[in-house]
Amino acid sequence: MPWGARWVLGGGDRKQALVDVTEAARMDADFFTHAEAEFALWDMLGRERDVPRATEVARRVNRAFPDNGEVAKFLDARDRSTPR
């Protein structure tokens, strides 16, 4: 089982899984493969509480999927919590 999938399912090396999914998101792949990797990366960064990187990935995901309510809600919460 790939490291990333094992981590998502509750086992394995989280740091290595994050490295693997980050690399997968950077790969030149078809639209849907790339989108799946970006969604997985966003989810993993959120679980790791790496809000700045999760927000960066969420913005990329939002450009590709502007109607995704979960991503929009996440970004809206980040925008409201950012001091002005």
mmCIF file of the N, C-alpha and C atoms, coordinates in Angstrom:
data_MODEL
# 
_entry.id   MODEL 
# 
loop_
_atom_site.group_PDB 
_atom_site.id 
_atom_site.type_symbol 
_atom_site.label_atom_id 
_atom_site.label_alt_id 
_atom_site.label_comp_id 
_atom_site.label_asym_id 
_atom_site.label_entity_id 
_atom_site.label_seq_id 
_atom_site.pdbx_PDB_ins_code 
_atom_site.Cartn_x 
_atom_site.Cartn_y 
_atom_site.Cartn_z 
_atom_site.occupancy 
_atom_site.B_iso_or_equiv 
_atom_site.pdbx_formal_charge 
_atom_site.auth_seq_id 
_atom_site.auth_comp_id 
_atom_site.auth_asym_id 
_atom_site.auth_atom_id 
_atom_site.pdbx_PDB_model_num 
ATOM 1   N N  . MET A 1 1  ? 0.855   -1.174 0.000   1.00 0.00 ? 1  MET A N  1 
ATOM 2   C CA . MET A 1 1  ? 0.000   0.000  0.000   1.00 0.00 ? 1  MET A CA 1 
ATOM 3   C C  . MET A 1 1  ? 0.901   1.237  0.000   1.00 0.00 ? 1  MET A C  1 
ATOM 4   N N  . PRO A 1 2  ? 0.624   2.258  -0.834  1.00 0.00 ? 2  PRO A N  1 
ATOM 5   C CA . PRO A 1 2  ? 1.431   3.470  -0.860  1.00 0.00 ? 2  PRO A CA 1 
ATOM 6   C C  . PRO A 1 2  ? 1.430   4.169  0.502   1.00 0.00 ? 2  PRO A C  1 
ATOM 7   N N  . TRP A 1 3  ? 2.532   4.855  0.795   1.00 0.00 ? 3  TRP A N  1 
ATOM 8   C CA . TRP A 1 3  ? 2.664   5.550  2.083   1.00 0.00 ? 3  TRP A CA 1 
ATOM 9   C C  . TRP A 1 3  ? 1.520   6.518  2.330   1.00 0.00 ? 3  TRP A C  1 
ATOM 10  N N  . GLY A 1 4  ? 1.175   7.328  1.345   1.00 0.00 ? 4  GLY A N  1 
ATOM 11  C CA . GLY A 1 4  ? 0.120   8.323  1.527   1.00 0.00 ? 4  GLY A CA 1 
ATOM 12  C C  . GLY A 1 4  ? -1.204  7.680  1.878   1.00 0.00 ? 4  GLY A C  1 
ATOM 13  N N  . ALA A 1 5  ? -1.545  6.613  1.183   1.00 0.00 ? 5  ALA A N  1 
ATOM 14  C CA . ALA A 1 5  ? -2.817  5.937  1.458   1.00 0.00 ? 5  ALA A CA 1 
ATOM 15  C C  . ALA A 1 5  ? -2.798  5.305  2.846   1.00 0.00 ? 5  ALA A C  1 
ATOM 16  N N  . ARG A 1 6  ? -1.669  4.731  3.219   1.00 0.00 ? 6  ARG A N  1 
ATOM 17  C CA . ARG A 1 6  ? -1.580  4.110  4.540   1.00 0.00 ? 6  ARG A CA 1 
ATOM 18  C C  . ARG A 1 6  ? -1.764  5.160  5.640   1.00 0.00 ? 6  ARG A C  1 
ATOM 19  N N  . TRP A 1 7  ? -1.157  6.350  5.471   1.00 0.00 ? 7  TRP A N  1 
ATOM 20  C CA . TRP A 1 7  ? -1.299  7.403  6.486   1.00 0.00 ? 7  TRP A CA 1 
ATOM 21  C C  . TRP A 1 7  ? -2.753  7.861  6.580   1.00 0.00 ? 7  TRP A C  1 
ATOM 22  N N  . VAL A 1 8  ? -3.379  8.083  5.445   1.00 0.00 ? 8  VAL A N  1 
ATOM 23  C CA . VAL A 1 8  ? -4.773  8.522  5.441   1.00 0.00 ? 8  VAL A CA 1 
ATOM 24  C C  . VAL A 1 8  ? -5.650  7.493  6.143   1.00 0.00 ? 8  VAL A C  1 
ATOM 25  N N  . LEU A 1 9  ? -5.306  6.222  6.003   1.00 0.00 ? 9  LEU A N  1 
ATOM 26  C CA . LEU A 1 9  ? -6.084  5.167  6.631   1.00 0.00 ? 9  LEU A CA 1 
ATOM 27  C C  . LEU A 1 9  ? -5.684  4.918  8.080   1.00 0.00 ? 9  LEU A C  1 
ATOM 28  N N  . GLY A 1 10 ? -4.720  5.673  8.605   1.00 0.00 ? 10 GLY A N  1 
ATOM 29  C CA . GLY A 1 10 ? -4.415  5.605  10.024  1.00 0.00 ? 10 GLY A CA 1 
ATOM 30  C C  . GLY A 1 10 ? -3.113  4.937  10.412  1.00 0.00 ? 10 GLY A C  1 
ATOM 31  N N  . GLY A 1 11 ? -2.236  4.664  9.493   1.00 0.00 ? 11 GLY A N  1 
ATOM 32  C CA . GLY A 1 11 ? -0.966  4.052  9.862   1.00 0.00 ? 11 GLY A CA 1 
ATOM 33  C C  . GLY A 1 11 ? 0.150   4.550  8.976   1.00 0.00 ? 11 GLY A C  1 
ATOM 34  N N  . GLY A 1 12 ? 1.365   4.110  9.250   1.00 0.00 ? 12 GLY A N  1 
ATOM 35  C CA . GLY A 1 12 ? 2.497   4.492  8.423   1.00 0.00 ? 12 GLY A CA 1 
ATOM 36  C C  . GLY A 1 12 ? 3.204   5.727  8.934   1.00 0.00 ? 12 GLY A C  1 
ATOM 37  N N  . ASP A 1 13 ? 4.125   6.206  8.162   1.00 0.00 ? 13 ASP A N  1 
ATOM 38  C CA . ASP A 1 13 ? 4.964   7.350  8.494   1.00 0.00 ? 13 ASP A CA 1 
ATOM 39  C C  . ASP A 1 13 ? 4.313   8.624  7.949   1.00 0.00 ? 13 ASP A C  1 
ATOM 40  N N  . ARG A 1 14 ? 3.769   9.451  8.844   1.00 0.00 ? 14 ARG A N  1 
ATOM 41  C CA . ARG A 1 14 ? 3.049   10.661 8.417   1.00 0.00 ? 14 ARG A CA 1 
ATOM 42  C C  . ARG A 1 14 ? 3.948   11.621 7.651   1.00 0.00 ? 14 ARG A C  1 
ATOM 43  N N  . LYS A 1 15 ? 5.168   11.804 8.116   1.00 0.00 ? 15 LYS A N  1 
ATOM 44  C CA . LYS A 1 15 ? 6.073   12.743 7.444   1.00 0.00 ? 15 LYS A CA 1 
ATOM 45  C C  . LYS A 1 15 ? 6.387   12.281 6.029   1.00 0.00 ? 15 LYS A C  1 
ATOM 46  N N  . GLN A 1 16 ? 6.642   10.991 5.867   1.00 0.00 ? 16 GLN A N  1 
ATOM 47  C CA . GLN A 1 16 ? 6.928   10.462 4.535   1.00 0.00 ? 16 GLN A CA 1 
ATOM 48  C C  . GLN A 1 16 ? 5.696   10.551 3.645   1.00 0.00 ? 16 GLN A C  1 
ATOM 49  N N  . ALA A 1 17 ? 4.534   10.296 4.210   1.00 0.00 ? 17 ALA A N  1 
ATOM 50  C CA . ALA A 1 17 ? 3.290   10.395 3.442   1.00 0.00 ? 17 ALA A CA 1 
ATOM 51  C C  . ALA A 1 17 ? 3.088   11.817 2.940   1.00 0.00 ? 17 ALA A C  1 
ATOM 52  N N  . LEU A 1 18 ? 3.369   12.796 3.784   1.00 0.00 ? 18 LEU A N  1 
ATOM 53  C CA . LEU A 1 18 ? 3.224   14.193 3.384   1.00 0.00 ? 18 LEU A CA 1 
ATOM 54  C C  . LEU A 1 18 ? 4.201   14.537 2.262   1.00 0.00 ? 18 LEU A C  1 
ATOM 55  N N  . VAL A 1 19 ? 5.426   14.042 2.360   1.00 0.00 ? 19 VAL A N  1 
ATOM 56  C CA . VAL A 1 19 ? 6.412   14.247 1.297   1.00 0.00 ? 19 VAL A CA 1 
ATOM 57  C C  . VAL A 1 19 ? 5.914   13.616 0.001   1.00 0.00 ? 19 VAL A C  1 
ATOM 58  N N  . ASP A 1 20 ? 5.410   12.390 0.085   1.00 0.00 ? 20 ASP A N  1 
ATOM 59  C CA . ASP A 1 20 ? 4.940   11.676 -1.107  1.00 0.00 ? 20 ASP A CA 1 
ATOM 60  C C  . ASP A 1 20 ? 3.757   12.378 -1.765  1.00 0.00 ? 20 ASP A C  1 
ATOM 61  N N  . VAL A 1 21 ? 2.803   12.820 -0.972  1.00 0.00 ? 21 VAL A N  1 
ATOM 62  C CA . VAL A 1 21 ? 1.625   13.481 -1.540  1.00 0.00 ? 21 VAL A CA 1 
ATOM 63  C C  . VAL A 1 21 ? 2.004   14.860 -2.089  1.00 0.00 ? 21 VAL A C  1 
ATOM 64  N N  . THR A 1 22 ? 2.933   15.557 -1.433  1.00 0.00 ? 22 THR A N  1 
ATOM 65  C CA . THR A 1 22 ? 3.417   16.838 -1.959  1.00 0.00 ? 22 THR A CA 1 
ATOM 66  C C  . THR A 1 22 ? 4.062   16.633 -3.318  1.00 0.00 ? 22 THR A C  1 
ATOM 67  N N  . GLU A 1 23 ? 4.877   15.603 -3.445  1.00 0.00 ? 23 GLU A N  1 
ATOM 68  C CA . GLU A 1 23 ? 5.506   15.293 -4.736  1.00 0.00 ? 23 GLU A CA 1 
ATOM 69  C C  . GLU A 1 23 ? 4.459   14.926 -5.777  1.00 0.00 ? 23 GLU A C  1 
ATOM 70  N N  . ALA A 1 24 ? 3.465   14.168 -5.392  1.00 0.00 ? 24 ALA A N  1 
ATOM 71  C CA . ALA A 1 24 ? 2.400   13.779 -6.330  1.00 0.00 ? 24 ALA A CA 1 
ATOM 72  C C  . ALA A 1 24 ? 1.653   15.017 -6.828  1.00 0.00 ? 24 ALA A C  1 
ATOM 73  N N  . ALA A 1 25 ? 1.425   15.981 -5.952  1.00 0.00 ? 25 ALA A N  1 
ATOM 74  C CA . ALA A 1 25 ? 0.714   17.201 -6.348  1.00 0.00 ? 25 ALA A CA 1 
ATOM 75  C C  . ALA A 1 25 ? 1.545   18.056 -7.307  1.00 0.00 ? 25 ALA A C  1 
ATOM 76  N N  . ARG A 1 26 ? 2.859   17.898 -7.257  1.00 0.00 ? 26 ARG A N  1 
ATOM 77  C CA . ARG A 1 26 ? 3.746   18.675 -8.141  1.00 0.00 ? 26 ARG A CA 1 
ATOM 78  C C  . ARG A 1 26 ? 3.965   18.012 -9.489  1.00 0.00 ? 26 ARG A C  1 
ATOM 79  N N  . MET A 1 27 ? 3.607   16.744 -9.596  1.00 0.00 ? 27 MET A N  1 
ATOM 80  C CA . MET A 1 27 ? 3.851   15.998 -10.832 1.00 0.00 ? 27 MET A CA 1 
ATOM 81  C C  . MET A 1 27 ? 2.988   16.521 -11.974 1.00 0.00 ? 27 MET A C  1 
ATOM 82  N N  . ASP A 1 28 ? 3.522   16.353 -13.167 1.00 0.00 ? 28 ASP A N  1 
ATOM 83  C CA . ASP A 1 28 ? 2.766   16.694 -14.367 1.00 0.00 ? 28 ASP A CA 1 
ATOM 84  C C  . ASP A 1 28 ? 1.858   15.509 -14.673 1.00 0.00 ? 28 ASP A C  1 
ATOM 85  N N  . ALA A 1 29 ? 0.581   15.668 -14.379 1.00 0.00 ? 29 ALA A N  1 
ATOM 86  C CA . ALA A 1 29 ? -0.367  14.567 -14.565 1.00 0.00 ? 29 ALA A CA 1 
ATOM 87  C C  . ALA A 1 29 ? -1.644  15.116 -15.200 1.00 0.00 ? 29 ALA A C  1 
ATOM 88  N N  . ASP A 1 30 ? -2.537  14.202 -15.557 1.00 0.00 ? 30 ASP A N  1 
ATOM 89  C CA . ASP A 1 30 ? -3.803  14.656 -16.111 1.00 0.00 ? 30 ASP A CA 1 
ATOM 90  C C  . ASP A 1 30 ? -4.579  15.434 -15.048 1.00 0.00 ? 30 ASP A C  1 
ATOM 91  N N  . PHE A 1 31 ? -5.568  16.169 -15.472 1.00 0.00 ? 31 PHE A N  1 
ATOM 92  C CA . PHE A 1 31 ? -6.313  17.087 -14.608 1.00 0.00 ? 31 PHE A CA 1 
ATOM 93  C C  . PHE A 1 31 ? -6.845  16.410 -13.346 1.00 0.00 ? 31 PHE A C  1 
ATOM 94  N N  . PHE A 1 32 ? -7.496  15.265 -13.506 1.00 0.00 ? 32 PHE A N  1 
ATOM 95  C CA . PHE A 1 32 ? -8.140  14.626 -12.363 1.00 0.00 ? 32 PHE A CA 1 
ATOM 96  C C  . PHE A 1 32 ? -7.135  13.997 -11.399 1.00 0.00 ? 32 PHE A C  1 
ATOM 97  N N  . THR A 1 33 ? -6.055  13.444 -11.912 1.00 0.00 ? 33 THR A N  1 
ATOM 98  C CA . THR A 1 33 ? -5.013  12.896 -11.050 1.00 0.00 ? 33 THR A CA 1 
ATOM 99  C C  . THR A 1 33 ? -4.385  14.007 -10.231 1.00 0.00 ? 33 THR A C  1 
ATOM 100 N N  . HIS A 1 34 ? -4.102  15.117 -10.898 1.00 0.00 ? 34 HIS A N  1 
ATOM 101 C CA . HIS A 1 34 ? -3.537  16.273 -10.197 1.00 0.00 ? 34 HIS A CA 1 
ATOM 102 C C  . HIS A 1 34 ? -4.522  16.807 -9.149  1.00 0.00 ? 34 HIS A C  1 
ATOM 103 N N  . ALA A 1 35 ? -5.783  16.888 -9.508  1.00 0.00 ? 35 ALA A N  1 
ATOM 104 C CA . ALA A 1 35 ? -6.799  17.382 -8.568  1.00 0.00 ? 35 ALA A CA 1 
ATOM 105 C C  . ALA A 1 35 ? -6.892  16.484 -7.338  1.00 0.00 ? 35 ALA A C  1 
ATOM 106 N N  . GLU A 1 36 ? -6.870  15.180 -7.528  1.00 0.00 ? 36 GLU A N  1 
ATOM 107 C CA . GLU A 1 36 ? -6.921  14.248 -6.394  1.00 0.00 ? 36 GLU A CA 1 
ATOM 108 C C  . GLU A 1 36 ? -5.718  14.439 -5.475  1.00 0.00 ? 36 GLU A C  1 
ATOM 109 N N  . ALA A 1 37 ? -4.543  14.619 -6.073  1.00 0.00 ? 37 ALA A N  1 
ATOM 110 C CA . ALA A 1 37 ? -3.340  14.833 -5.266  1.00 0.00 ? 37 ALA A CA 1 
ATOM 111 C C  . ALA A 1 37 ? -3.432  16.139 -4.491  1.00 0.00 ? 37 ALA A C  1 
ATOM 112 N N  . GLU A 1 38 ? -3.943  17.191 -5.121  1.00 0.00 ? 38 GLU A N  1 
ATOM 113 C CA . GLU A 1 38 ? -4.079  18.481 -4.437  1.00 0.00 ? 38 GLU A CA 1 
ATOM 114 C C  . GLU A 1 38 ? -5.090  18.374 -3.285  1.00 0.00 ? 38 GLU A C  1 
ATOM 115 N N  . PHE A 1 39 ? -6.225  17.726 -3.515  1.00 0.00 ? 39 PHE A N  1 
ATOM 116 C CA . PHE A 1 39 ? -7.211  17.556 -2.444  1.00 0.00 ? 39 PHE A CA 1 
ATOM 117 C C  . PHE A 1 39 ? -6.611  16.749 -1.288  1.00 0.00 ? 39 PHE A C  1 
ATOM 118 N N  . ALA A 1 40 ? -5.863  15.688 -1.607  1.00 0.00 ? 40 ALA A N  1 
ATOM 119 C CA . ALA A 1 40 ? -5.231  14.879 -0.561  1.00 0.00 ? 40 ALA A CA 1 
ATOM 120 C C  . ALA A 1 40 ? -4.210  15.695 0.217   1.00 0.00 ? 40 ALA A C  1 
ATOM 121 N N  . LEU A 1 41 ? -3.431  16.505 -0.492  1.00 0.00 ? 41 LEU A N  1 
ATOM 122 C CA . LEU A 1 41 ? -2.436  17.346 0.169   1.00 0.00 ? 41 LEU A CA 1 
ATOM 123 C C  . LEU A 1 41 ? -3.104  18.351 1.087   1.00 0.00 ? 41 LEU A C  1 
ATOM 124 N N  . TRP A 1 42 ? -4.172  18.985 0.608   1.00 0.00 ? 42 TRP A N  1 
ATOM 125 C CA . TRP A 1 42 ? -4.905  19.951 1.432   1.00 0.00 ? 42 TRP A CA 1 
ATOM 126 C C  . TRP A 1 42 ? -5.438  19.283 2.699   1.00 0.00 ? 42 TRP A C  1 
ATOM 127 N N  . ASP A 1 43 ? -6.009  18.110 2.539   1.00 0.00 ? 43 ASP A N  1 
ATOM 128 C CA . ASP A 1 43 ? -6.543  17.383 3.683   1.00 0.00 ? 43 ASP A CA 1 
ATOM 129 C C  . ASP A 1 43 ? -5.440  17.022 4.680   1.00 0.00 ? 43 ASP A C  1 
ATOM 130 N N  . MET A 1 44 ? -4.324  16.518 4.179   1.00 0.00 ? 44 MET A N  1 
ATOM 131 C CA . MET A 1 44 ? -3.238  16.121 5.069   1.00 0.00 ? 44 MET A CA 1 
ATOM 132 C C  . MET A 1 44 ? -2.640  17.319 5.796   1.00 0.00 ? 44 MET A C  1 
ATOM 133 N N  . LEU A 1 45 ? -2.460  18.430 5.085   1.00 0.00 ? 45 LEU A N  1 
ATOM 134 C CA . LEU A 1 45 ? -1.912  19.625 5.733   1.00 0.00 ? 45 LEU A CA 1 
ATOM 135 C C  . LEU A 1 45 ? -2.868  20.141 6.803   1.00 0.00 ? 45 LEU A C  1 
ATOM 136 N N  . GLY A 1 46 ? -4.161  20.050 6.541   1.00 0.00 ? 46 GLY A N  1 
ATOM 137 C CA . GLY A 1 46 ? -5.138  20.451 7.542   1.00 0.00 ? 46 GLY A CA 1 
ATOM 138 C C  . GLY A 1 46 ? -5.070  19.571 8.776   1.00 0.00 ? 46 GLY A C  1 
ATOM 139 N N  . ARG A 1 47 ? -4.928  18.263 8.570   1.00 0.00 ? 47 ARG A N  1 
ATOM 140 C CA . ARG A 1 47 ? -4.811  17.331 9.703   1.00 0.00 ? 47 ARG A CA 1 
ATOM 141 C C  . ARG A 1 47 ? -3.550  17.596 10.514  1.00 0.00 ? 47 ARG A C  1 
ATOM 142 N N  . GLU A 1 48 ? -2.500  18.039 9.820   1.00 0.00 ? 48 GLU A N  1 
ATOM 143 C CA . GLU A 1 48 ? -1.235  18.339 10.493  1.00 0.00 ? 48 GLU A CA 1 
ATOM 144 C C  . GLU A 1 48 ? -1.233  19.756 11.085  1.00 0.00 ? 48 GLU A C  1 
ATOM 145 N N  . ARG A 1 49 ? -2.322  20.464 10.897  1.00 0.00 ? 49 ARG A N  1 
ATOM 146 C CA . ARG A 1 49 ? -2.491  21.837 11.392  1.00 0.00 ? 49 ARG A CA 1 
ATOM 147 C C  . ARG A 1 49 ? -1.455  22.804 10.823  1.00 0.00 ? 49 ARG A C  1 
ATOM 148 N N  . ASP A 1 50 ? -1.064  22.546 9.567   1.00 0.00 ? 50 ASP A N  1 
ATOM 149 C CA . ASP A 1 50 ? -0.167  23.447 8.846   1.00 0.00 ? 50 ASP A CA 1 
ATOM 150 C C  . ASP A 1 50 ? -1.056  24.389 8.033   1.00 0.00 ? 50 ASP A C  1 
ATOM 151 N N  . VAL A 1 51 ? -1.671  25.332 8.743   1.00 0.00 ? 51 VAL A N  1 
ATOM 152 C CA . VAL A 1 51 ? -2.687  26.199 8.135   1.00 0.00 ? 51 VAL A CA 1 
ATOM 153 C C  . VAL A 1 51 ? -2.133  27.041 6.986   1.00 0.00 ? 51 VAL A C  1 
ATOM 154 N N  . PRO A 1 52 ? -0.939  27.628 7.104   1.00 0.00 ? 52 PRO A N  1 
ATOM 155 C CA . PRO A 1 52 ? -0.448  28.429 5.969   1.00 0.00 ? 52 PRO A CA 1 
ATOM 156 C C  . PRO A 1 52 ? -0.313  27.616 4.677   1.00 0.00 ? 52 PRO A C  1 
ATOM 157 N N  . ARG A 1 53 ? 0.269   26.424 4.760   1.00 0.00 ? 53 ARG A N  1 
ATOM 158 C CA . ARG A 1 53 ? 0.418   25.596 3.554   1.00 0.00 ? 53 ARG A CA 1 
ATOM 159 C C  . ARG A 1 53 ? -0.926  25.047 3.094   1.00 0.00 ? 53 ARG A C  1 
ATOM 160 N N  . ALA A 1 54 ? -1.797  24.679 4.041   1.00 0.00 ? 54 ALA A N  1 
ATOM 161 C CA . ALA A 1 54 ? -3.125  24.187 3.672   1.00 0.00 ? 54 ALA A CA 1 
ATOM 162 C C  . ALA A 1 54 ? -3.904  25.279 2.934   1.00 0.00 ? 54 ALA A C  1 
ATOM 163 N N  . THR A 1 55 ? -3.754  26.510 3.386   1.00 0.00 ? 55 THR A N  1 
ATOM 164 C CA . THR A 1 55 ? -4.442  27.636 2.744   1.00 0.00 ? 55 THR A CA 1 
ATOM 165 C C  . THR A 1 55 ? -3.917  27.855 1.335   1.00 0.00 ? 55 THR A C  1 
ATOM 166 N N  . GLU A 1 56 ? -2.617  27.752 1.160   1.00 0.00 ? 56 GLU A N  1 
ATOM 167 C CA . GLU A 1 56 ? -2.013  27.896 -0.167  1.00 0.00 ? 56 GLU A CA 1 
ATOM 168 C C  . GLU A 1 56 ? -2.560  26.843 -1.136  1.00 0.00 ? 56 GLU A C  1 
ATOM 169 N N  . VAL A 1 57 ? -2.623  25.601 -0.680  1.00 0.00 ? 57 VAL A N  1 
ATOM 170 C CA . VAL A 1 57 ? -3.150  24.516 -1.518  1.00 0.00 ? 57 VAL A CA 1 
ATOM 171 C C  . VAL A 1 57 ? -4.640  24.730 -1.768  1.00 0.00 ? 57 VAL A C  1 
ATOM 172 N N  . ALA A 1 58 ? -5.379  25.143 -0.749  1.00 0.00 ? 58 ALA A N  1 
ATOM 173 C CA . ALA A 1 58 ? -6.822  25.379 -0.904  1.00 0.00 ? 58 ALA A CA 1 
ATOM 174 C C  . ALA A 1 58 ? -7.093  26.457 -1.944  1.00 0.00 ? 58 ALA A C  1 
ATOM 175 N N  . ARG A 1 59 ? -6.240  27.459 -2.005  1.00 0.00 ? 59 ARG A N  1 
ATOM 176 C CA . ARG A 1 59 ? -6.429  28.510 -3.030  1.00 0.00 ? 59 ARG A CA 1 
ATOM 177 C C  . ARG A 1 59 ? -6.249  27.937 -4.431  1.00 0.00 ? 59 ARG A C  1 
ATOM 178 N N  . ARG A 1 60 ? -5.278  27.050 -4.585  1.00 0.00 ? 60 ARG A N  1 
ATOM 179 C CA . ARG A 1 60 ? -5.096  26.412 -5.902  1.00 0.00 ? 60 ARG A CA 1 
ATOM 180 C C  . ARG A 1 60 ? -6.294  25.532 -6.242  1.00 0.00 ? 60 ARG A C  1 
ATOM 181 N N  . VAL A 1 61 ? -6.757  24.776 -5.270  1.00 0.00 ? 61 VAL A N  1 
ATOM 182 C CA . VAL A 1 61 ? -7.920  23.905 -5.483  1.00 0.00 ? 61 VAL A CA 1 
ATOM 183 C C  . VAL A 1 61 ? -9.143  24.753 -5.819  1.00 0.00 ? 61 VAL A C  1 
ATOM 184 N N  . ASN A 1 62 ? -9.295  25.873 -5.131  1.00 0.00 ? 62 ASN A N  1 
ATOM 185 C CA . ASN A 1 62 ? -10.448 26.748 -5.353  1.00 0.00 ? 62 ASN A CA 1 
ATOM 186 C C  . ASN A 1 62 ? -10.460 27.330 -6.765  1.00 0.00 ? 62 ASN A C  1 
ATOM 187 N N  . ARG A 1 63 ? -9.283  27.605 -7.316  1.00 0.00 ? 63 ARG A N  1 
ATOM 188 C CA . ARG A 1 63 ? -9.236  28.104 -8.698  1.00 0.00 ? 63 ARG A CA 1 
ATOM 189 C C  . ARG A 1 63 ? -9.742  27.042 -9.673  1.00 0.00 ? 63 ARG A C  1 
ATOM 190 N N  . ALA A 1 64 ? -9.439  25.783 -9.408  1.00 0.00 ? 64 ALA A N  1 
ATOM 191 C CA . ALA A 1 64 ? -9.867  24.700 -10.300 1.00 0.00 ? 64 ALA A CA 1 
ATOM 192 C C  . ALA A 1 64 ? -11.311 24.285 -10.043 1.00 0.00 ? 64 ALA A C  1 
ATOM 193 N N  . PHE A 1 65 ? -11.766 24.427 -8.778  1.00 0.00 ? 65 PHE A N  1 
ATOM 194 C CA . PHE A 1 65 ? -13.110 23.993 -8.381  1.00 0.00 ? 65 PHE A CA 1 
ATOM 195 C C  . PHE A 1 65 ? -13.788 25.091 -7.567  1.00 0.00 ? 65 PHE A C  1 
ATOM 196 N N  . PRO A 1 66 ? -14.157 26.195 -8.211  1.00 0.00 ? 66 PRO A N  1 
ATOM 197 C CA . PRO A 1 66 ? -14.718 27.334 -7.465  1.00 0.00 ? 66 PRO A CA 1 
ATOM 198 C C  . PRO A 1 66 ? -16.059 27.037 -6.798  1.00 0.00 ? 66 PRO A C  1 
ATOM 199 N N  . ASP A 1 67 ? -16.747 25.992 -7.212  1.00 0.00 ? 67 ASP A N  1 
ATOM 200 C CA . ASP A 1 67 ? -18.045 25.662 -6.618  1.00 0.00 ? 67 ASP A CA 1 
ATOM 201 C C  . ASP A 1 67 ? -17.937 24.678 -5.451  1.00 0.00 ? 67 ASP A C  1 
ATOM 202 N N  . ASN A 1 68 ? -16.736 24.306 -5.060  1.00 0.00 ? 68 ASN A N  1 
ATOM 203 C CA . ASN A 1 68 ? -16.561 23.370 -3.952  1.00 0.00 ? 68 ASN A CA 1 
ATOM 204 C C  . ASN A 1 68 ? -16.805 24.118 -2.644  1.00 0.00 ? 68 ASN A C  1 
ATOM 205 N N  . GLY A 1 69 ? -17.908 23.804 -1.984  1.00 0.00 ? 69 GLY A N  1 
ATOM 206 C CA . GLY A 1 69 ? -18.308 24.501 -0.768  1.00 0.00 ? 69 GLY A CA 1 
ATOM 207 C C  . GLY A 1 69 ? -17.365 24.297 0.399   1.00 0.00 ? 69 GLY A C  1 
ATOM 208 N N  . GLU A 1 70 ? -16.773 23.117 0.510   1.00 0.00 ? 70 GLU A N  1 
ATOM 209 C CA . GLU A 1 70 ? -15.870 22.838 1.631   1.00 0.00 ? 70 GLU A CA 1 
ATOM 210 C C  . GLU A 1 70 ? -14.602 23.691 1.536   1.00 0.00 ? 70 GLU A C  1 
ATOM 211 N N  . VAL A 1 71 ? -14.056 23.798 0.337   1.00 0.00 ? 71 VAL A N  1 
ATOM 212 C CA . VAL A 1 71 ? -12.859 24.623 0.138   1.00 0.00 ? 71 VAL A CA 1 
ATOM 213 C C  . VAL A 1 71 ? -13.201 26.092 0.366   1.00 0.00 ? 71 VAL A C  1 
ATOM 214 N N  . ALA A 1 72 ? -14.331 26.535 -0.175  1.00 0.00 ? 72 ALA A N  1 
ATOM 215 C CA . ALA A 1 72 ? -14.747 27.932 0.001   1.00 0.00 ? 72 ALA A CA 1 
ATOM 216 C C  . ALA A 1 72 ? -14.948 28.265 1.476   1.00 0.00 ? 72 ALA A C  1 
ATOM 217 N N  . LYS A 1 73 ? -15.546 27.355 2.217   1.00 0.00 ? 73 LYS A N  1 
ATOM 218 C CA . LYS A 1 73 ? -15.766 27.556 3.650   1.00 0.00 ? 73 LYS A CA 1 
ATOM 219 C C  . LYS A 1 73 ? -14.434 27.660 4.396   1.00 0.00 ? 73 LYS A C  1 
ATOM 220 N N  . PHE A 1 74 ? -13.491 26.787 4.057   1.00 0.00 ? 74 PHE A N  1 
ATOM 221 C CA . PHE A 1 74 ? -12.163 26.821 4.667   1.00 0.00 ? 74 PHE A CA 1 
ATOM 222 C C  . PHE A 1 74 ? -11.487 28.163 4.394   1.00 0.00 ? 74 PHE A C  1 
ATOM 223 N N  . LEU A 1 75 ? -11.501 28.602 3.132   1.00 0.00 ? 75 LEU A N  1 
ATOM 224 C CA . LEU A 1 75 ? -10.849 29.863 2.776   1.00 0.00 ? 75 LEU A CA 1 
ATOM 225 C C  . LEU A 1 75 ? -11.551 31.052 3.414   1.00 0.00 ? 75 LEU A C  1 
ATOM 226 N N  . ASP A 1 76 ? -12.871 31.014 3.481   1.00 0.00 ? 76 ASP A N  1 
ATOM 227 C CA . ASP A 1 76 ? -13.619 32.094 4.114   1.00 0.00 ? 76 ASP A CA 1 
ATOM 228 C C  . ASP A 1 76 ? -13.243 32.215 5.595   1.00 0.00 ? 76 ASP A C  1 
ATOM 229 N N  . ALA A 1 77 ? -13.110 31.090 6.263   1.00 0.00 ? 77 ALA A N  1 
ATOM 230 C CA . ALA A 1 77 ? -12.708 31.095 7.681   1.00 0.00 ? 77 ALA A CA 1 
ATOM 231 C C  . ALA A 1 77 ? -11.301 31.671 7.838   1.00 0.00 ? 77 ALA A C  1 
ATOM 232 N N  . ARG A 1 78 ? -10.395 31.350 6.908   1.00 0.00 ? 78 ARG A N  1 
ATOM 233 C CA . ARG A 1 78 ? -9.029  31.892 6.973   1.00 0.00 ? 78 ARG A CA 1 
ATOM 234 C C  . ARG A 1 78 ? -9.048  33.393 6.733   1.00 0.00 ? 78 ARG A C  1 
ATOM 235 N N  . ASP A 1 79 ? -9.862  33.849 5.765   1.00 0.00 ? 79 ASP A N  1 
ATOM 236 C CA . ASP A 1 79 ? -9.950  35.280 5.461   1.00 0.00 ? 79 ASP A CA 1 
ATOM 237 C C  . ASP A 1 79 ? -10.502 36.064 6.635   1.00 0.00 ? 79 ASP A C  1 
ATOM 238 N N  . ARG A 1 80 ? -11.499 35.502 7.321   1.00 0.00 ? 80 ARG A N  1 
ATOM 239 C CA . ARG A 1 80 ? -12.089 36.209 8.469   1.00 0.00 ? 80 ARG A CA 1 
ATOM 240 C C  . ARG A 1 80 ? -11.141 36.236 9.663   1.00 0.00 ? 80 ARG A C  1 
ATOM 241 N N  . SER A 1 81 ? -10.246 35.257 9.779   1.00 0.00 ? 81 SER A N  1 
ATOM 242 C CA . SER A 1 81 ? -9.349  35.217 10.928  1.00 0.00 ? 81 SER A CA 1 
ATOM 243 C C  . SER A 1 81 ? -8.054  35.987 10.700  1.00 0.00 ? 81 SER A C  1 
ATOM 244 N N  . THR A 1 82 ? -7.822  36.445 9.450   1.00 0.00 ? 82 THR A N  1 
ATOM 245 C CA . THR A 1 82 ? -6.611  37.193 9.138   1.00 0.00 ? 82 THR A CA 1 
ATOM 246 C C  . THR A 1 82 ? -6.774  38.640 9.600   1.00 0.00 ? 82 THR A C  1 
ATOM 247 N N  . PRO A 1 83 ? -5.839  39.120 10.448  1.00 0.00 ? 83 PRO A N  1 
ATOM 248 C CA . PRO A 1 83 ? -5.931  40.528 10.884  1.00 0.00 ? 83 PRO A CA 1 
ATOM 249 C C  . PRO A 1 83 ? -5.713  41.475 9.721   1.00 0.00 ? 83 PRO A C  1 
ATOM 250 N N  . ARG A 1 84 ? -6.417  42.576 9.762   1.00 0.00 ? 84 ARG A N  1 
ATOM 251 C CA . ARG A 1 84 ? -6.277  43.564 8.675   1.00 0.00 ? 84 ARG A CA 1 
ATOM 252 C C  . ARG A 1 84 ? -5.688  44.820 9.171   1.00 0.00 ? 84 ARG A C  1 
# 
